[in-house]
Amino acid sequence: MKRAGFEFREHTADVQVRSWGPTLEEAFSQTAYSLMETITPNLRKITPKIEKRITIEAEDKEALLFDFLSEFLYIFDVEELVFSYILVEKIERSKDFYKLQAILKGEKFDSKKHEIGIEVKAITYSFLNIEERHDCIIIDIVYDI
């Protein structure tokens, strides 16, 4: 398995993805890249000229990932932004919740410049799994299309 990355897997009706990385932050970043690549397949066509910083809090890692990815869908729907640079700077655990901080860089979606991919309606908890191994984190998730 490569150091970090993602792959699309077979699914009957939706988009299923497996992402991985040496840290939870990198695995979350790779999962976000898979979502962006579902929306617009060639991320190299996205110029990283608009920067957004986001902070997400949730009660557990699964809810944190769900909320993190849902934020991408919200930003795409409301601001029409897509991202080619996604860096989850840190994920911290406190007594009651997890907190994620990330930097995103991209631009407004332009159908003349960017490839049109698959419309993702929602992130789902179906098949959502975060497996922490000693050498890497593996995330399985399904996007509702």
PyMOL commands that set and color helices and strands:
alter all, ss='L'
color gray80, all
select helices_A, chain A and resi 24-39+43-45+61-79
alter helices_A, ss='H'
color red, helices_A
select strands_A, chain A and resi 5-9+15-21+50-58+81-93+98-108+122-123+129-132+137-144
alter strands_A, ss='S'
color yellow, strands_A
deselect
rebuild
show_as cartoon
